[in-house]
Amino acid sequence: MKRRQFLQSSLALAGGGTLLSTLAASAQEAGPVRQFFELRLYHLRRGRQADLFDQFFRDAAIPALNRAGLAPVGVFSVMVGPDSPTMYVLLAHPSLDSLLAAPARLDADAEFQKAGAEFLNAPAASPAFTRVESSLMIAFEGMPKLEVPSFAGGGKSRLFELRTYESHSRKAHLKKVEMFNRAEISIFRRVGMPPVFFGQTLIGGRLPNLTYMIGFENAQAREKGWSAFGADAEWQKLRAMPEYTDAEIVCDITNVLLRPASYSQV
């Protein structure tokens, strides 16, 4: 079996057939090319593990991922949310082939292996992390690529909000995706809350769900942005439509505030 066919078959099995049988195969066939997002959660212990993680991603992993064609790389710590310390790593892949090829490219990167040796070769008695969780998403049609806010970089202070919407069924989930594509993404932009990505989860926990990230220059900008969003006339009209009420299409929302690492490229 060819690699692409094997991947699509494997993804369909892993996802219970909820979205993958159509999305993974057809993502690049029509409309804008949509990226695939890999979101990793590194669960750490305070002290050595946290320091080692920062050193590894700053000096070894991000440079190697960039050499492999993956940029920008986002790295974030939990500011408000569960399981601290946990580091979030966001990767944007141009294709599923990129996702498959990345580990092998890092394995073959001698500079990466040398710079990351302490993290990569950590012994069982003193591991580099506790556990890693990972999810795979496909970008929304309404925002097909990751976008870095204009205020990011240059050592500027900023924060990001990561929100996950769970639905009771695939039909309800797709309706919520439709709602974002139809108007919500543009409302975010209009009220000054720049989105970073919107993704439908293909593989991960608590399916079906979608996850998105928006950025703010500071806490005051976040408060102002959400206030403007809630008062927006188009949003008020949209949320009142029977097919788009939370009661019909959303069963749970998870919200985490993240602070970018000093070396994060997002």
C-alpha positions as a printed NumPy array, in Angstrom:
array([[  0.   ,   0.   ,   0.   ],
       [  1.295,   3.442,  -0.873],
       [  2.278,   5.702,   2.009],
       [ -0.499,   8.261,   1.384],
       [ -3.141,   5.515,   1.167],
       [ -1.786,   3.887,   4.336],
       [ -1.895,   7.188,   6.223],
       [ -5.455,   7.936,   5.179],
       [ -6.574,   4.425,   6.161],
       [ -4.806,   4.697,   9.509],
       [ -6.289,   8.119,  10.216],
       [ -9.777,   6.937,   9.4  ],
       [ -9.411,   4.078,  11.874],
       [ -7.937,   6.291,  14.592],
       [-10.656,   8.918,  14.239],
       [-13.536,   6.494,  14.194],
       [-14.436,   7.687,  10.714],
       [-15.869,  10.941,  12.075],
       [-14.101,  13.389,   9.744],
       [-11.01 ,  11.814,   8.28 ],
       [-12.461,   9.784,   5.456],
       [-13.344,  12.984,   3.61 ],
       [-11.142,  15.74 ,   5.051],
       [ -7.708,  14.149,   4.836],
       [ -8.277,  12.999,   1.248],
       [ -9.92 ,  16.13 ,  -0.122],
       [ -8.272,  18.99 ,   1.803],
       [ -6.115,  20.061,  -1.113],
       [ -8.478,  19.257,  -3.972],
       [-10.538,  22.447,  -4.016],
       [-10.322,  25.94 ,  -2.621],
       [ -7.328,  27.305,  -0.726],
       [ -4.584,  24.928,   0.392],
       [ -5.234,  24.151,   4.052],
       [ -2.476,  23.473,   6.544],
       [ -2.427,  20.68 ,   9.093],
       [ -1.723,  21.682,  12.69 ],
       [  0.05 ,  19.525,  15.227],
       [ -0.516,  20.647,  18.808],
       [  1.686,  18.993,  21.433],
       [  1.37 ,  19.257,  25.198],
       [  4.558,  18.496,  27.117],
       [  3.707,  17.739,  30.73 ],
       [  6.679,  18.615,  32.914],
       [  7.837,  18.719,  36.502],
       [  9.062,  21.991,  37.919],
       [ 12.805,  22.541,  38.037],
       [ 15.13 ,  20.569,  35.794],
       [ 12.505,  19.399,  33.278],
       [ 11.188,  22.904,  32.648],
       [ 14.706,  24.295,  32.198],
       [ 15.734,  21.417,  29.942],
       [ 12.635,  21.849,  27.777],
       [ 13.387,  25.535,  27.205],
       [ 17.008,  24.816,  26.335],
       [ 16.013,  22.017,  23.959],
       [ 13.389,  23.934,  22.013],
       [ 15.319,  27.221,  21.94 ],
       [ 18.69 ,  25.81 ,  20.882],
       [ 17.869,  22.54 ,  19.101],
       [ 14.254,  21.835,  18.149],
       [ 13.105,  25.153,  16.67 ],
       [ 16.233,  25.658,  14.522],
       [ 15.96 ,  22.063,  13.271],
       [ 12.225,  22.337,  12.579],
       [ 12.882,  25.541,  10.642],
       [ 15.576,  23.754,   8.607],
       [ 12.973,  21.069,   7.878],
       [ 10.661,  23.727,   6.463],
       [  8.374,  24.138,   9.47 ],
       [  7.977,  27.774,  10.484],
       [  6.831,  29.532,  12.494],
       [  6.957,  27.309,  15.593],
       [  4.879,  28.418,  18.563],
       [  5.873,  27.5  ,  22.12 ],
       [  3.699,  28.536,  25.054],
       [  3.398,  28.013,  28.798],
       [  0.144,  27.839,  30.745],
       [ -0.79 ,  31.223,  32.186],
       [ -4.331,  30.316,  33.285],
       [ -5.452,  26.709,  32.972],
       [ -4.888,  23.177,  34.242],
       [ -1.741,  21.069,  34.538],
       [  1.027,  23.595,  35.1  ],
       [  3.78 ,  23.278,  34.133],
       [  2.686,  22.187,  30.678],
       [  4.279,  23.552,  27.513],
       [  2.219,  23.816,  24.329],
       [  4.011,  23.441,  20.979],
       [  2.234,  24.423,  17.753],
       [  3.488,  23.209,  14.369],
       [  1.962,  24.043,  10.981],
       [  2.474,  21.438,   8.247],
       [  1.768,  22.182,   4.574],
       [  0.647,  18.586,   3.995],
       [  0.237,  15.175,   5.612],
       [  3.447,  14.105,   3.881],
       [  5.237,  16.841,   5.815],
       [  3.84 ,  15.44 ,   9.053],
       [  5.122,  11.973,   8.157],
       [  8.547,  13.157,   7.02 ],
       [  9.363,  15.509,   9.914],
       [ 10.494,  12.905,  12.512],
       [ 12.86 ,  11.222,  10.071],
       [ 14.319,  14.574,   9.034],
       [ 15.042,  15.421,  12.657],
       [ 16.553,  11.977,  13.255],
       [ 18.92 ,  12.593,  10.333],
       [ 19.838,  16.144,  11.418],
       [ 23.265,  15.832,  13.062],
       [ 23.205,  19.4  ,  14.355],
       [ 19.86 ,  18.779,  16.033],
       [ 21.028,  15.522,  17.575],
       [ 24.109,  17.227,  19.013],
       [ 22.378,  20.378,  20.293],
       [ 19.498,  18.394,  21.798],
       [ 21.494,  15.479,  23.172],
       [ 20.709,  16.072,  26.855],
       [ 16.959,  16.157,  26.2  ],
       [ 16.908,  13.399,  23.559],
       [ 19.109,  11.006,  25.542],
       [ 17.698,  11.651,  29.014],
       [ 17.844,   8.438,  31.113],
       [ 14.813,   6.678,  32.599],
       [ 15.901,   7.721,  36.086],
       [ 15.79 ,  11.396,  35.08 ],
       [ 13.415,  11.819,  32.093],
       [ 13.158,  15.042,  30.094],
       [  9.357,  15.16 ,  30.426],
       [  6.534,  13.324,  32.124],
       [  4.334,  12.667,  29.08 ],
       [  3.434,  14.199,  25.716],
       [ -0.074,  14.517,  24.3  ],
       [ -0.619,  15.338,  20.652],
       [ -3.543,  16.226,  18.412],
       [ -3.794,  16.678,  14.656],
       [ -6.046,  19.3  ,  13.094],
       [ -6.867,  20.568,   9.637],
       [ -7.247,  24.315,   9.076],
       [-10.667,  25.803,   8.429],
       [-11.508,  26.839,   4.877],
       [-12.149,  30.345,   6.21 ],
       [ -8.595,  30.58 ,   7.568],
       [ -6.456,  28.013,   5.727],
       [ -3.076,  28.964,   7.2  ],
       [ -1.57 ,  29.904,  10.549],
       [ -1.141,  33.658,  10.946],
       [  1.302,  35.419,  13.277],
       [ -0.157,  38.606,  14.83 ],
       [  1.579,  41.826,  13.84 ],
       [  2.469,  42.532,  17.472],
       [  4.332,  39.218,  17.928],
       [  8.114,  38.974,  18.08 ],
       [ 10.766,  41.403,  19.147],
       [ 10.555,  40.341,  22.769],
       [  7.128,  41.971,  23.165],
       [  4.834,  40.845,  25.96 ],
       [  1.651,  39.191,  24.676],
       [ -0.821,  36.449,  25.52 ],
       [ -2.856,  33.909,  23.589],
       [ -6.196,  32.293,  24.221],
       [ -6.722,  28.69 ,  23.181],
       [-10.348,  27.592,  23.038],
       [-11.765,  24.141,  22.286],
       [-15.43 ,  23.577,  21.401],
       [-16.82 ,  20.067,  21.77 ],
       [-20.047,  18.974,  20.107],
       [-22.416,  16.095,  20.758],
       [-22.29 ,  14.857,  17.14 ],
       [-20.398,  15.257,  13.893],
       [-23.366,  17.121,  12.381],
       [-23.377,  19.634,  15.25 ],
       [-19.599,  19.973,  15.054],
       [-19.699,  20.802,  11.346],
       [-22.415,  23.349,  12.024],
       [-20.135,  25.133,  14.495],
       [-17.306,  25.08 ,  11.942],
       [-19.745,  26.582,   9.411],
       [-20.606,  29.33 ,  11.891],
       [-16.965,  30.333,  12.232],
       [-16.352,  30.217,   8.485],
       [-19.522,  32.175,   7.758],
       [-18.899,  35.149,  10.027],
       [-17.128,  34.634,  13.359],
       [-13.581,  34.681,  11.979],
       [-14.216,  37.998,  10.236],
       [-15.799,  39.406,  13.397],
       [-12.676,  38.523,  15.377],
       [-10.589,  40.445,  12.871],
       [-12.918,  43.42 ,  12.827],
       [-12.965,  43.906,  16.615],
       [ -9.17 ,  43.67 ,  16.925],
       [ -8.686,  40.071,  18.073],
       [ -6.299,  38.608,  15.482],
       [ -6.757,  34.854,  15.061],
       [ -3.699,  32.602,  14.896],
       [ -5.379,  29.415,  13.674],
       [ -8.689,  27.567,  13.491],
       [ -8.518,  23.786,  13.295],
       [-10.886,  20.822,  13.103],
       [ -9.462,  18.   ,  15.2  ],
       [ -8.806,  14.874,  13.159],
       [ -6.962,  12.879,  15.813],
       [ -7.087,  13.656,  19.505],
       [ -9.213,  13.345,  22.611],
       [-12.841,  14.29 ,  23.239],
       [-13.98 ,  14.155,  19.608],
       [-15.667,  15.751,  17.782],
       [-14.168,  19.142,  18.506],
       [-12.493,  22.191,  17.054],
       [ -9.724,  24.34 ,  18.504],
       [ -8.729,  27.909,  17.777],
       [ -6.206,  30.444,  19.046],
       [ -6.44 ,  34.227,  19.173],
       [ -3.771,  36.696,  20.261],
       [ -3.69 ,  39.831,  22.392],
       [ -1.035,  42.411,  23.166],
       [ -1.98 ,  42.283,  26.848],
       [ -4.776,  41.456,  29.302],
       [ -6.441,  44.814,  28.747],
       [ -6.613,  44.199,  25.   ],
       [ -8.222,  40.824,  25.662],
       [-10.897,  42.328,  27.895],
       [-11.589,  45.083,  25.366],
       [-11.695,  42.644,  22.456],
       [-14.182,  40.239,  24.014],
       [-16.381,  43.148,  25.074],
       [-16.432,  44.446,  21.489],
       [-17.086,  40.959,  20.123],
       [-20.054,  40.401,  22.444],
       [-21.587,  43.738,  21.466],
       [-21.046,  43.318,  17.715],
       [-24.305,  43.566,  15.798],
       [-23.412,  40.807,  13.331],
       [-22.496,  38.478,  16.202],
       [-25.771,  39.201,  17.972],
       [-27.679,  38.358,  14.804],
       [-25.617,  35.217,  14.14 ],
       [-25.952,  33.753,  17.634],
       [-29.724,  34.238,  17.54 ],
       [-30.149,  31.965,  14.52 ],
       [-31.749,  28.691,  15.726],
       [-29.241,  26.477,  13.948],
       [-26.29 ,  28.24 ,  15.608],
       [-27.286,  28.362,  19.279],
       [-24.831,  26.811,  21.732],
       [-27.586,  24.558,  23.045],
       [-27.86 ,  22.946,  19.607],
       [-24.222,  22.617,  18.531],
       [-21.836,  23.   ,  21.51 ],
       [-21.746,  20.767,  24.584],
       [-18.523,  21.902,  26.277],
       [-15.925,  24.675,  25.978],
       [-12.367,  24.591,  27.31 ],
       [-10.454,  27.836,  27.632],
       [ -6.716,  28.19 ,  28.374],
       [ -4.616,  31.36 ,  28.502],
       [ -1.074,  30.888,  27.242],
       [  2.078,  32.965,  27.51 ],
       [  4.609,  32.562,  24.67 ],
       [  8.136,  31.497,  25.503],
       [ 10.767,  34.162,  24.877],
       [ 11.982,  32.152,  21.881],
       [  8.517,  31.378,  20.43 ],
       [  8.078,  32.372,  16.798],
       [  4.343,  33.057,  17.285]])
